[in-house]
Amino acid sequence: MTPQLLPSLKEITSYPHRKGSLKLVANVFNERRRLPDFLTYYRRLGVEDFYIIDNNSDDGTHAYLLNQPDLHLFWTDQDFRASQAGRLWITNLCQVYGMGDWCLYVDADEFLAYPHYEWLSLPALTDYLDQRGFQGLFCLLCDRYSKGPMKDAVYSEGESLFQLCPYTDRAESFHLNSHPDFPYFQIIGGPRARRFWQKKEGAPLISQVPLVKWHEDFAYLASRHYCTPLYLADITGALFHFKFLSDFPEFAEREIGRGQRISDGAHYRRYLSAIREDPDFSFYDAHVSVRTDTTEDLLNHSLITLSEPFLVHLHQRSGAPGNGETRAEERFSRLYGNSSYSDLMRSWPFLINLLPQKTMSAFSENPDASQHPGQYRQGHAERRIERKLDRLLDKSSWKATRGIRRWLHRKGWIDRRQVPEDYRDYYLPDEIIQAVYDSFWWDLTFPLRIGKRLKSHLQDRKK
């Protein structure tokens, strides 16, 4: 059956839809001031088809987008939270208009970087990915910030965000954990975890797969953090995130007031609390903050990685004289040989060769599953874990604390992982299960569970 546009999405423009082109897809709400820089950046990278969903903006965003000749504009006034933070809308656009094409899923404050993005276009990058049979590009979400107080990072339309906020955290600030869903690991850390969380539990995930070759069996499972299995590229990228400017407190208050963010905007409440306590709040730390102005900076600070085949491809495209493989090997050695890289970035070109093996082992119980891996993994595994989660959240000992947990969360005193009932539609079930077991509240209600089991044991003995 041919996918159809969701009834909640209305196509505003009437431009013809092209097959075979790279498509940038995004949700926006009141982003008028950022959009010129956003569109200019991606046009420079070679994007020719933009698919933008306007979630009922009222700041001039809609009128501005309507006047862009390379942009397909869609509109909805539906609940952002009910769409799983826009994921269902984006998925629908890609299914209807992007099947078989490369799709880049980003927000208006995110700017994709990859090896030699200064001169290598996105279509040239996807040419390489197609030649090698890759289906996705893994990226690290890198929050960018200024050297001084955040209140002084005043942005004006048309100004370079890269010059205003040239710093991010070095790779040592990030932490890698294993995960049962593809790509089988998750990364947390960076400036937000460093400044807003004493413990890493509950900190935002910053591992992403934003660029994919969309196909019938593909699906995002939780935002862009996890997805159905695909072949990831032997290089990685970075998503530069320009959220923390001088107007961030006003933005956070607006988002909390809208009530559209997960768990009643718990993260934004945490951010605001810390910023208000320190009028000169800054992310900059001389021990971990580094400038990332070029590909060389990103490579030297372990924020992206590349491979020898990619360098050979670049050399061949450049038409430079000499032996391509020899020249690439020399450059690869120079970039990697004298640098201290994180374990993940150093081993990435080799690690991605193991991922398909693990992917196929997940289907060994069902010979037919390998024919439709996305459907199988998303269906069978999620149903099993969902049943386990239902049983866990229905335990009387856990439900006994629900009222106090929700009240403390609204006050901003506990994070969203303490109230998993309120955001189970946004994150993977096994993440919520782990959050419950790691929770203080689970430990607190231990006597209730012991009492119930003891009572059951005594009743059995009487029988």
N, C-alpha and C positions, 0 to 999 in steps of 0.2 A: 504494500500500500504506500502510495506517495505521501510523504509527510506534508501536513497542512499547517499554516500559520495559526498560532493560538488565537482564540476569539478575543482574548484580553489585549492582544497586540494589534494596533492599527497602523498600516503602512501609509505614511503621509506623502512621500515622494512617489513619482511614477517612472523613474529611470529604469531602463532594462537591466536585468541581472545577467552578469557574465559568468560563464563557466570557465574554470581554469585559472582564475586570478586569485592572488592572495587576498584574504578578507580580514580586516580588523573589525572586531565586534566589541561593543562596550555598552554599559548602562551609565546614564548620567542623570544627575539631579542638581540643578542650580550650579553649573560649572562654566557659566558664560566667560568669566575672567580668565580661566585656564585654557579654554578650548583653542584659541589661536596658536599658542605655543605647542599644544598637544598635536594639532593637525599638521602644523608646519614641520614638526620633528618627524612624524611618521611619513609625511609626503617625501621628505628628504631621504628617508630610508627606502622609498620606492613603493609605498602602499598606494594603490589606485582605487580601491573599493573599501569604503568605510560603511559599516552597518551599526548605527547608533540607536539605542532605545532611550527616549526621553521619558523619564518617570514623572511627568506632569510638573516640569520646572516652571517657576514664575519669575525668573530674573533675566529674561531675554535669551536664554539658552535655545529655546525652540526656534525663535525667529532667526537667530544666527545660523543654526544648523540647516535650516530650510534653504538658505542661500548658498550652500556649498555644492558645487556641481558634481563632485565625486563621492557624494555621501547619500546613502539610503537611510532615510529617517523613519523611525517607528515611534509610536507614542502609546503610553498606557498610564492610567490613573490607578492601577491595581496596587495592592499592598506589596511593598518590596520584600518584607519579611516572609510573606506567604509564598513568594517566588523562590524561596531559599536563597535570599540575598542576590536575586537576579539570575541565579544559575539556570533555572528552568527556562527563562526567556532566552538567554544566550544559547542554550542547547537547542531550543526550537529554531532559532534563526540559522544555526549551523546545519541542522538537519534539513531545513527547507532549501537554503540557498548555498550552503557550503559543502555539501556532500562530495567527497573526492577531492576537495581543495584544501589548501593550507589555511588555517584559521588562527588568528592571534587574538586572544581574549585578555584585555587589559582594562584598567580603570583610567579615568582622565588625569590622575596624578601619577601614573606609572609610565616610565620610559624604558623601553627594552634596549639593552646593550648586549653585544656578543663579540667574539674576537674580530677585531678590525671593522667594527661597525662605523668607524669614522669615514670609511670609503666603500665598504662592501654593502651592497643593497640587500634588503630582505629577499627579493626574488632570486638574487644570486646565491644567498645562503640556502634557500629552499631547493635550488637546483642541486647544490651539493648534497643536501639531505636526501633528495629523490635518487640521485645517482648511487648513493650508498644504501638505499633501502630503509632509511630511518623514518620514523613516524611522529616524533615529538622532540622538543628541546626542553631540557630541564633547566630551571633558573632559580637563583637565590633572590628573594625580595630584599633589597638593600635600602633601608631608610637613609635618606640624605639630609644633612643638616649643616648649619653655619657654624663658624668658630665662636661667635659671640652668643649672647642671650637670644633665645628664640623670639622674644618680643621685638628684636631689632631686625629680624629677617622679613622685611616688608617687601612684598612682591607687587610689581606693577605690570599690567598687561603689556606683553611684548618683551619684557625683561628676560634674560637668560636664567632659568632656574638652576642650571649647572654652575653658573658663576656665583649665584646667591647662596647656594648650598653645596659646596664642593666636597664635603666630608662624609664618610661612612665608617663603619667599624671594620677592623681587620678580621680575617677569618677565625682567629683565635677566640673571638667573641661569640662564635656560633657553636651549637652543640648538636650532635647527631645521635638519634635514637632509631632503633629498628621499629618496623611497623608491619602488620600482617597484610596491608593492602599496598598495591603498586603505587609508587616505585619501591616499596618495602622498607622505606626509612622516612623519617621526618626530621626537619631541622628547626630548632628554636634558637633564640638568642638575639644578638644585635642590640642597638641602642634602646629600644623599648623594653626589652627584657632586663637590660642593665640598669635602667633608671626607674622602672615602675614595678619590678618584681624582685623581691629579695630572694625568693626561690623561683626556679624556672617553671614550676607547675602552673599551668594556666596562661603562660605567656603565649603570644601569637605565634602561629606556625608561619615560617617564611620560606618553606620549600614549595616550589610551584612548577607546573608544566603548562605554560600559557600558550605555546605554539604547537599545534598538532595538525596532522594530515587527517581530516575528519573522514570517518568511514562508518558503515552501518552499525558495527558492533562497539563503537567507542562511546564512552560516557564518562563524565566527571562524577565522582562519588561524593566529594565534599569540596565545594569551591574549586580551586585549581590544585589543591594539595594532593589529592589522590584521584586516580582514574583507573579505568579498565586497562589491562596490560597492553603495551605497545613497545616498539623498538625505539629506545631513546638514542639521540645522537651521541657521537663520541666527543662532542664539545659541549660546553654549557654556557649559559648566559646569566645576565643579571637584570632584574627589574628595578630600576631606580625609582624610589618612592618619595615623592615630594609632598608630604602631608603636613609636616611640622613647620609651618611658617607663622608669622606674627598673628595671623587671624585664626589660628587653630582653636583657641578657647571659644571664640564665637561659633566656629564650625561645630565643635563638640557639643556645645549647648543646644544648637539647632538640631543635631542628630538625636540627642537625648529627648528633646521635646517632641520630635516626630514619632518616636516610639517604634521605629522601623528596624533598629539594630538588634542583633541577637542578645538574648538575656537582658532586655531592657537597657541596652547600652552600657553594660558593666565596664567594658574596657575604657570607654570614654569617660565614665565617672572616675575611674582610677586615674586616668591621665589628668583630668581637670583638678583633682584633689592635690596631686603632686605639684602641678604647675602653680596653683594658687598659693601653695605654701612657700614657694620660692619665686619672688618677683623677677629674679635674674636666671631663671631656669635655663639650662643649656645641656645639650647632649654631648658637647665636645669634651673629650678626655685625651690628654696628650699621650697616654699610654696605649690607647686602642684606636683613636681616630686617625684616619689616613685620607689623603686626597686621592681621588680617583678620576682624573681628568682624561686618561687615555687607556687604550687596550693594555699597554705595558703596565700601567698602574694596577689594573684589575688582575692581570696575570701575576705580577710580583707580590700582590697581597692576597693571593689564593681565593679570589672572589669568582673567577671564571677559569675555565681550562680549555685547552685545544689539543689536537692530535696531529701526528705526522701526516696522515692522509689529507687532513684539512689544509695543512700548510702546502702540500704538493698541489692541491686544487687551487689555492690562492696563487701560487707561482705560475701555474699553467694559464690562469685567467689573466695574469698581469703581462704575459708575453715576454718576460725577462729572459735574457740569454743564459745559457748554461744548463747543467743537469738539474732538473726540477727536484728529484728526490734527494740529491746530495745537498743542494742549497737548503731544502726544507729540513733535512736532518741537522745541518749546522745551526739553523735558527732554533729548532726545537731544543737542541742541547744547550744553547745559550740562554734561552728563556727558562728552562727547567733545571739545568744543571747546578746553578749557584743560588737557587731560591729555596726557602723553607716553606713548603706547601703543606696544607692540611692533608690528612690522610685521604679524605674523600676526593679532593681535587687532584691529588697526585695519582690516585689509582683510577680515576674516572674512565679513561679510555679502555682500561682493562675490565673494570667492573661492569660496564654495559654489555660486555660479551657474556656475562654470567646471568644477567637478568632474563633473557629468553629461556634459559634452562629452568630457572625457578618458575617462570610463568607456565611452561608446559607441564612441570611437575604438579602444578595445582589441578590439572585436568586428568591426571592419571587414573582417578577413580571412575571417570566417565569417558569412554572413548569418543563419544559423540560431542563432548564439550569442546574439544579443540577446533571443531568446525565453526563455532560461534563463541569464542572465549569471552568476549565482553558480556554477552547475555548470560552465559553460565556463571561467571564470577559474580556479577552484580546480582543475579537471582538467587542461586543456591546458597552462597556464603552469607549474604545479607539476611535471608529468611531465617537461617539457623541462629545467627547472632541476635536478630531481632527478638526471637522467642526467648532467648536467655535474658535479654534486657528487660522484656516485659515482666518476667518472673522476678527479677531483681528489684525493679522499681515498685512492684506490687507488695513487697514485703512490708508488714505492718510496722516493723522497727524503723524502716526508712521513711515511710509515710508519716510517722509520728513527729518527725522533725521538719516536715515540709513548710508549715506555717512560719516558723522562726527563721528558716533558711531564706525564704522568699523576702521576709521583712528585712533581714540583714543585707541581702543582696540589693534591694531597692535603696538602702542607705549607702551602698557602695563599700560596705565593710568586708564583704566576701566576693570572690569572683564567680564567673558563670559556671565553672565546673562544680560548684557546690549546689547548683540547682539544675541538674541535667534534664529534669522533666520539661523545662522551659526552652530548651534548645536542641532537643533530640532530632528535630527535622533538619538541622543544619550540619550536624557532624556525624561521623560514623558511629554505629552502635557500640563497637568494641572500644572506642575512645571513651564513651560515656560509662561503660562498665568499669573500665580501669579507673576513671575519675571517682566513681562511687567507692570502689575498694580502697583507693588512696585517701579518701576523705576523712577528715576529723570526725564528721558526723557518723560515719560507719563505725569508727572505733567507739564513739560515745554511746551508741545504741547496742553495743555488744552484750551488756547484761540482759536486755530485752530478748535478744535472740537465744541466749543461754537459758533464760527462764522458760521460754516457749518450748525449747527442745527438752528441757528437764520435765516440764509438765506432760509433754507428749510421751516421754519415756515412762513416767510413772503410770500414765493411763494404760499403756501397753502392758505393763507388768500386772496391773489389776485384772486385765482380761485373761 
